[in-house]
Amino acid sequence: MSRVFRAMTTREWLAVAFMIAFPLLVVARHLTIDQPNEFDYFFLVVTAIVALILDAVIVALIAWNVSRRIRAGRH
């Protein structure tokens, strides 16, 4: 796995960093609402779940692409 990390490009690192930061920013935004109601909490949970699923899929695709590049000798 460390070979994958070392072979990642700057663009891939930025994509992973954004995908980690985005759900945190969504949660932080919802936690700053003055008087949250049930819908706010429901939206927060749904948004967090969808963001985590999308993040997992995209990170897996990035890791797969990097590992293919390593096997092809283009790292």
N, C-alpha and C positions, 0 to 999 in steps of 0.2 A: 504494500500500500504506500510505503514511503516513496517508491519510484513514481507512483502516480502523482503524488504531491509535488515532487521535484520537477516533473515534466509538464505541469500545468502552466499555461500561458497567463499573462497578466489579465487578459480579457476573461479567462475562466475563473481566475481568483476574484475578480471584481463581480462576476455573476454570482458566485457563491456568497460573497460578502453581502451583496444586495438581498439575496434570498434569505439570509439570516436576519438582516436588519429590518426587512419589510414587515414580517409578522410582529416583531417587537414594537415597531412604530405604530402599527394598528392597535395593539393591546394598550400601549401608552396613551394613544389618543382617546380610546374608550374609557380608560381609567381617569381621565381628566374631565369627564362630563360631570357637571355640577349635580344634577338630579337624575341619575340613570333610572330607567324603568326596565320592565322585563324584556321588552323588545331590544333594548340596547345590549343586554347580556346575551340574548339569543343571537343577535347579529355578531357579537364579539366571538362567541363560540363557533358559529358557522364559518366566519371569516378565518379564524385561526386554523380550523380543521382543513379547510380548502387550501389555505396558504401552505400548510405543512405537507399536504399530499402533493401539491404542485412542486414544492421545493424538493421533496424526496425524488420525484420523477426526474426533474431537471438535473439534480446532482448525480443521479444514477446515469443519465445520458452523458453528462460531462465526463464522469469516471470511465464509462465505456469507451468514449471517443479517445480519451487520453491513453487508455490501455491499448487500444488498437494502434495508436500512433507509436507507442513503445514497442509493440510487437513488430511493427513495420520498420522499426529502426529510425524513425523520424522524430526524435525527441531532443 
